[in-house]
Amino acid sequence: MPKGDPALGILADVQFSEKSISLQMGDLFIIYSDGVTEARNEAGHFFGEDNLKRLLPKLSGQTAAAAGTQILETVDNFVGTARANDDLSLIIIRKAE
């Protein structure tokens, strides 16, 4: 899905658009904050969308909780001992079979 409206609670009197998607049995729907892709390691490199995209096939068949744990562990391993500079938020929904 393309980027949408402003984050909730940031602006007063903003109108939001409604969007919908159809999930198939077993699909994972992952919503993440920019803190996931903008997490930096000791060298200052971003985790980035490419690393997240490479991780997604490995999440197939996992529960939402297990997928979230794997994403967070992968980002944490990438960041190493670098100081966090943003929040890291995930919402993961899995359509049950």
Secondary structure, DSSP 8 states (H G I E B T S, - for coil): ----S--TTTSSS-----------TT-EEEEE-HHHHT-B-TT--B-HHHHHHHHGGGGTT--HHHHHHHHHHHHHHHHTT----S---EEEEE---
